[in-house]
Amino acid sequence: MKPLTWLALLGCASLLFGQSSHHTASEPKFSELTRDDRARLDQQRAIVAAAAKQRYGTSTLSRTRKDLPILQRLLDDKAFKKSQTYELQSLGVAFGDVLASEFPLRWVMITDE
């Protein structure tokens, strides 16, 4: 399976709450982002920024809590259809940036089954 990029918080939550002591699956592997991972996240941020600029004239996203009303508005206005999985995941990246700016979190790569 291709590695997925998630916030470390989400990965830790699944470790804490998602596995019993009887589960034999291998543990997820955490690693630093590669240059390609960073570029992919930047592309996803650009998708959200472009949608916000087109719809609301927003010049850029700040990756801080100031972005929350913009992200919420994109969701409320259904800027992306349910079938636009990549674009919706991109909203998740923008939200993850807000979380990383507000809490002691950082982006990492998690590889699992």
Secondary structure by P-SEA (a helix, b strand, c coil): cccccccaaaaaaaaacccccccccccbbbbcccaaaaaaaaaaaaaaaaaaaaccccccccccccaaaaaaaaaaaccccccaaaaaaaaaaaaaaaaaacccbbbbbbbcc
